[in-house]
């Protein structure tokens, strides 16, 4: 896609999190995969999803506003739309408001929405064929720093055997945000949730190992 009509990006940030260093040396990427997060009661992306999106949009812009941006996340019980669809709408609105319609249309052409997944493991399974269909060999994985290690573990299990390299591109600042606002209960819940998710992953691996034997 020819982006020559797109104006030079402004220094405006979408959200005061994870600023992108001007000297950042990104690996060659065919695109980005952005993991979904729970929506708020208004079916809009919450704090976690916004932080992930902000990181992804900075990376996309820094890379010349090229390459696909794959948003993954399905419909959870009680929600009126998928996480991926809500994140796409939020991203397009923000980009149009801050960077103009040129960037908004460029992003719209790059977006891929995967709406079947309701877990990180499912996102890894469901995004793989979408990435393969585009002949991609190197992708960036965007999520928050709490989540990145488990996400990378799961995505590499699926992608590595297919010759696709996954690069971790965590969005930082979530823990600091809650700590500075004394949201200690939220931090505790996030840590416990992530720890519980690791236990489930490792438990499934043990079961798979026993079946193989």
Number of C-alpha atoms within 10 A of each C-alpha: 9 8 13 8 9 17 11 11 14 10 8 9 18 20 13 11 18 18 15 14 8 7 6 9 7 12 11 12 19 17 24 27 23 27 28 31 25 20 23 12 11 9 16 21 25 16 15 17 24 21 24 26 27 23 25 26 21 16 20 20 15 16 15 13 21 19 19 22 25 23 27 30 27 24 18 14 7 8 16 14 17 26 31 28 22 19 28 23 13 16 22 18 14 18 20 15 13 16 19 16 15 14 23 20 15 19 24 15 14 18 17 21 20 21 20 17 23 18 15 21 17 16 25 23 16 17 23 16 12 15 22 14 8 11 11 18 18 19 24 23 22 29 28 26 16 18 18 18 14 17 20 20 13 18 23 17 13 17 23 12 9 12 12 19 17 19 19 16 23 21 25 18 18 18 16 13 15 14 14 9 8 11 13 13 11 13 18 11 11 15 14 12 12 15 12 11 16 14 12 12 14 11 12 12 12 12 10 11 10 9 8 7 5
